[in-house]
Amino acid sequence: MTISPLMPVYDRADIYFERGEGVYLFDDKGERYLDFVAGIAVTGLGHCHPALVAALRKQSETLWATSNIFKTHGGDRLAQRLVDLTFADTVFFQNSGAEAWECGVKTIRKYFTATKQPQRFRIIGFKGCFHGRTMTAIAASKAPKMVDGFGPLIDGFDLAEWDNLDSVRALITDQTAAIMIEPVMGEGGMKVASPAFLKSLRALCDQHGLLLYFDEIQCGMSRTGKLFAHEHVGVTPDVMCIAKALGNGFPIGACLATERAAQGMTIGTHGSTYGGNPLATAAGNAVLDVMTAPGFLDEVVARGAYLQRALDKIVAAHPRIFVGQRGTGLIRGLVCVPPARDVNRAFRAQKFLAVEAAENVIRLLPPLIVTEAEIDEAAELIGRASTQLENAA
Ligand SMILES: Cc1ncc(COP(=O)(O)O)c(C=O)c1O
């Protein structure tokens, strides 16, 4: 038998991490790595943040699981806080991003049956989008790598060109239910939707009676310097999914919706065994405690600007390695000249962790608690890796 006990669907780095502390990871040989992956935008508050450790320790000694047929104060509190902090009137908790995203799709489809327009079920997304790996989520992205061999795919998703309103308009038919977008496209290459584009999508939805659906699983939870990326623009969606940094590593996702959009989600229409369990919502509440503390977002904005300046210098110093940088806040990408995979390998040799994205981009997603000194250290390691690549060429 040659197959590994862990199904080999990931090209895993040959590193065994055993411990994390703030922005650092330590492997089984005691080597320290500067972690600008953060679980791919998951550990927003860094590894083993004391507030999270305390909250989970306390909750683990109190109650782990009930069922969604019973209430918990932690779950009610987290839902209420998300409602108070956002456009939403109601929240459903799930265990992952893909599940939270799919809850949004179900919410949208149910809205149109509840409002007697069952012919409207199609959702317009964007080429390069990523919403997870469930059958529905891969059908929405249509990326060959994700869908090949998994057909027949669920029908109902159309793909428009990024930042191209005409291509969105051209896809709207009497079957269209919603327009769905990541305000900052993550896997697709760290592309920030322009304020004008998001505003136009809102207007298009209003004009055609469609719902606007934001996927803030990667770009939400303070990564752009606001709790949610769309807040920079002043446009609100009807439905939004979040996950990743909401639990800082403890699995939790959430689908948020307005009362109007969620009108079809009545008793019995949806459910989850683990979604919103006491451990997950304790983590979520602890994350919100930190993120809503005065000054937290100001620090993210300041660190984002600092990282941007550092990356600009790197790009200027290494034009044979980088064409430019893009992104916002602490969700940024370096656009590479050589294959991003090779550049990332050189980073790793310097014990600097980053993650690739489409369009030959390397994503930098440091924990939001990163300091200027740690950004300086990242710049130093990136610079060293780049020089090494230049010398090897
Ligand atoms: C924008 C976006 N949506 C959905 C997902 C899926 O989340 P999960 O892997 O938790 O299912 C991801 C994960 O990377 C994501 O970045």
The ligand as an SDF file (V2000), in Angstrom:
LIG
                    3D

 16 16  0  0  0  0  0  0  0  0999 V2000
  -13.5490   33.2680    1.1280 C   0  0  0  0  0  0  0  0  0  0  0  0
  -13.6620   31.8730    1.6540 C   0  0  0  0  0  0  0  0  0  0  0  0
  -14.8600   31.2770    1.6770 N   0  0  0  0  0  0  0  0  0  0  0  0
  -15.0020   30.0210    2.1540 C   0  0  0  0  0  0  0  0  0  0  0  0
  -13.9300   29.3000    2.6250 C   0  0  0  0  0  0  0  0  0  0  0  0
  -14.1190   27.8940    3.1340 C   0  0  0  0  0  0  0  0  0  0  0  0
  -13.8930   27.8230    4.4920 O   0  0  0  0  0  0  0  0  0  0  0  0
  -13.5810   26.3950    5.1680 P   0  0  0  0  0  0  0  0  0  0  0  0
  -12.2620   25.9340    4.6490 O   0  0  0  0  0  0  0  0  0  0  0  0
  -13.5810   26.6990    6.6490 O   0  0  0  0  0  0  0  0  0  0  0  0
  -14.6920   25.4800    4.7830 O   0  0  0  0  0  0  0  0  0  0  0  0
  -12.6650   29.8840    2.6000 C   0  0  0  0  0  0  0  0  0  0  0  0
  -11.4810   29.1120    3.0550 C   0  0  0  0  0  0  0  0  0  0  0  0
  -10.3570   29.3990    2.7260 O   0  0  0  0  0  0  0  0  0  0  0  0
  -12.5240   31.2020    2.0990 C   0  0  0  0  0  0  0  0  0  0  0  0
  -11.3190   31.7900    2.0580 O   0  0  0  0  0  0  0  0  0  0  0  0
  1  2  1  0
  2  3  1  0
  2 15  2  0
  3  4  2  0
  4  5  1  0
  5  6  1  0
  5 12  2  0
  6  7  1  0
  7  8  1  0
  8  9  2  0
  8 10  1  0
  8 11  1  0
 12 13  1  0
 12 15  1  0
 13 14  2  0
 15 16  1  0
M  END
$$$$
